[in-house]
């Protein structure tokens, strides 16, 4: 019965890992994709804005 106690933890971890991957794949996209993308874009814009030096005005794209 030592083989059962040796194989049970990796088997349980594998089942939970597969479950986590399935949840991640299922939650990609869907109805909230646009809202999530907008939140990420806003966060990136905030970080990029903070990186610019305050003394120089932002360059205008022509």
C-alpha positions in Angstrom: 0.0 0.0 0.0 3.0 2.3 0.0 2.6 2.8 -3.7 -0.9 4.3 -3.1 0.4 6.8 -0.6 3.2 7.7 -3.0 1.0 8.2 -6.0 -2.0 9.9 -4.4 -0.5 13.4 -3.9 0.7 13.8 -7.5 -2.6 12.5 -8.8 -4.5 14.9 -6.7 -2.3 17.8 -7.7 -2.7 16.8 -11.4 -6.5 16.9 -11.1 -6.5 20.3 -9.4 -4.0 21.6 -12.0 -6.2 20.5 -14.9 -9.2 22.1 -13.1 -7.3 25.4 -12.8 -6.3 25.4 -16.5 -9.8 24.7 -17.5 -11.1 27.6 -15.5 -8.5 29.9 -17.0 -9.3 28.9 -20.5 -13.1 29.2 -20.0 -12.8 32.7 -18.5 -10.9 34.1 -21.4 -13.1 36.2 -23.6 -16.8 36.2 -23.2 -19.0 39.1 -22.2 -16.5 40.8 -19.9 -13.6 40.7 -22.4 -14.1 44.3 -23.6 -14.3 45.6 -20.0 -11.2 43.7 -18.9 -9.3 44.9 -21.9 -10.3 48.5 -21.2 -9.2 48.2 -17.6 -5.8 46.9 -18.7 -5.4 49.6 -21.3 -6.3 52.3 -18.7 -3.8 50.8 -16.2 -1.1 50.8 -18.9 -1.8 54.4 -19.9 -1.6 55.5 -16.3 1.8 53.8 -15.9 3.1 55.3 -19.2 1.8 58.7 -18.1 3.7 58.4 -14.8 6.9 57.6 -16.5 6.9 60.8 -18.6 8.9 63.7 -17.0 6.5 66.4 -15.7 8.7 69.3 -17.0 8.4 68.4 -20.7 5.0 68.5 -22.4 4.0 65.3 -24.3 4.8 65.2 -28.0 2.0 65.6 -30.4 1.7 63.0 -33.1 1.5 64.6 -36.6 
